[in-house]
Amino acid sequence: MSRNVVFIPVYNEEPHLVGLLQRLRQVYSGDVLCVDDGSYDRSGEVLRSLEGPRTHVILEPNNRGYGATLLRGFAEVIAEGYDYLITMDSDGQHRPDWIPRFFEEIPNWDVVSGSRYHSEIDGNGIAPADRRRINSEVTNVINQITGFSLTDAFCGFKAYRVEALKRLDLRESGYAMPLQFWIQAKVFSLRVTEMPVSRIYDDPNRKFGGDLDVPETRLAYYLDTIAAERKRWNV
């Protein structure tokens, strides 16, 4: 039997956490890891109240960034000897119903990446125009470099073979970490596929924070990250 875990990075998601964990437990009874990235709301307290034998919580004292939170979770999963890992966001945009299918698919791949744009699903929402445009542009750049056929380079709903994760050298602490991941997936010849998932945007005004709320600044940051990673691995 393989050892599976669902990893949920958290930052200021107090209103969503109880409902998310309740829905998740309706379809999945295994291990869950939540890493809170220094939230300033009551997310940490809520997570502690949800902690149990199959729900492990790590509270980081300071906010370090989305990528840093993922890397903290990856390190924990590797140290604990899990075989397969699913990452999902904590803001209600990822439906736990997809978790069993991810775990069914991942033994055949190194990465099964959710895609909100692979195909249309009943009930799909409309992505904010700037997010859709930037996602499309960056996904095209990633495909040109890697030869993959991705339709969504940024979806945080993914399944990983943990042995494949061990081979990577991920360092990016911010929102561009998935782009660093895709370059290294090419470098280390990971077997990659996509799986359609729901596109949910309950809050179209959701912010990245700081300068990244300016679309062109965000795009430049993403492209700079890609360029640096290409140079690092000579691809």
C-alpha positions, -999 to 999 in steps of 0.1 A, spaced: 0 0 0 13 34 -9 15 62 16 -5 93 5 -9 128 18 -28 159 9 -9 191 16 -27 225 20 -7 257 21 -26 284 41 -23 322 44 -52 342 59 -79 318 49 -99 316 82 -134 317 66 -126 287 43 -107 262 65 -135 244 84 -157 239 53 -127 228 33 -116 202 58 -151 190 62 -156 185 25 -122 169 21 -130 143 48 -161 133 29 -140 119 1 -106 112 17 -97 97 51 -59 97 48 -32 120 60 -35 158 56 -7 183 62 -15 221 66 13 246 67 2 281 77 25 309 63 24 333 92 -13 343 88 -23 374 107 -60 363 109 -72 334 130 -62 307 105 -36 293 129 -62 289 157 -87 273 134 -61 249 121 -51 239 156 -88 232 164 -89 209 133 -57 190 141 -59 153 148 -43 119 143 -45 122 105 -44 160 103 -9 176 109 -5 213 113 27 234 110 25 271 119 53 292 105 59 323 127 65 347 97 51 351 62 77 339 38 57 334 6 37 309 -14 67 291 -28 84 289 6 53 274 21 52 247 -7 89 240 -1 83 236 36 55 211 29 76 192 4 104 189 29 80 175 55 64 150 31 98 138 19 111 134 55 80 114 65 85 90 36 53 95 17 49 80 -18 23 103 -33 14 139 -26 -15 162 -36 -13 199 -32 -45 220 -31 -52 256 -22 -71 266 9 -92 294 -5 -121 272 -18 -110 272 -54 -101 235 -54 -129 210 -49 -118 180 -28 -140 158 -50 -111 155 -74 -87 141 -48 -96 104 -54 -91 108 -91 -57 124 -86 -45 95 -65 -58 71 -91 -38 88 -118 -5 96 -102 10 61 -100 13 63 -138 31 97 -138 56 118 -119 32 148 -120 -5 151 -126 -13 188 -129 -48 202 -126 -59 224 -154 -87 249 -152 -85 255 -190 -80 220 -204 -117 216 -211 -149 232 -199 -167 216 -170 -203 224 -159 -203 253 -134 -169 267 -144 -165 303 -135 -149 331 -155 -113 340 -146 -104 377 -142 -92 389 -176 -56 398 -165 -51 365 -148 -63 345 -178 -41 366 -202 -10 362 -181 -16 325 -175 -20 319 -212 11 339 -221 33 323 -195 20 288 -202 29 293 -239 64 303 -229 68 273 -206 56 250 -234 81 264 -259 109 258 -235 99 224 -222 80 208 -251 51 200 -227 15 207 -238 3 224 -207 -29 245 -207 -25 259 -171 10 266 -158 -3 280 -125 -29 256 -111 -19 247 -75 -41 215 -76 -15 188 -84 -4 153 -76 33 143 -74 53 112 -71 75 121 -41 105 102 -55 104 126 -84 102 157 -61 134 145 -44 153 151 -76 145 187 -79 163 218 -65 135 243 -60 143 276 -43 118 302 -54 98 316 -24 71 335 -42 42 329 -66 66 321 -95 77 288 -79 55 267 -102 75 281 -132 107 270 -116 91 236 -111 82 233 -148 117 241 -160 131 215 -137 105 190 -147 119 193 -182 156 191 -170 149 160 -149 127 143 -175 96 140 -153 66 123 -168 39 150 -169 2 151 -177 -28 174 -170 -62 166 -156 -92 189 -160 -105 204 -128 -131 230 -120 -124 267 -125 -137 285 -95 -134 323 -89 -157 331 -60 -138 363 -53 -128 380 -86 -112 409 -66 -87 386 -47 -53 402 -45 -17 389 -48 -4 417 -26 20 446 -31 35 453 -66 22 419 -79 -13 434 -80 -1 453 -111 -5 428 -140 25 439 -160 47 438 -129 35 403 -121 41 392 -157 77 406 -157 84 388 -124 72 355 -139 93 360 -171 124 370 -151 120 338 -130 118 317 -161 148 334 -177 169 329 -145 159 292 -143 167 286 -180 202 302 -174 207 281 -143 200 248 -161 212 258 -196 179 251 -213 
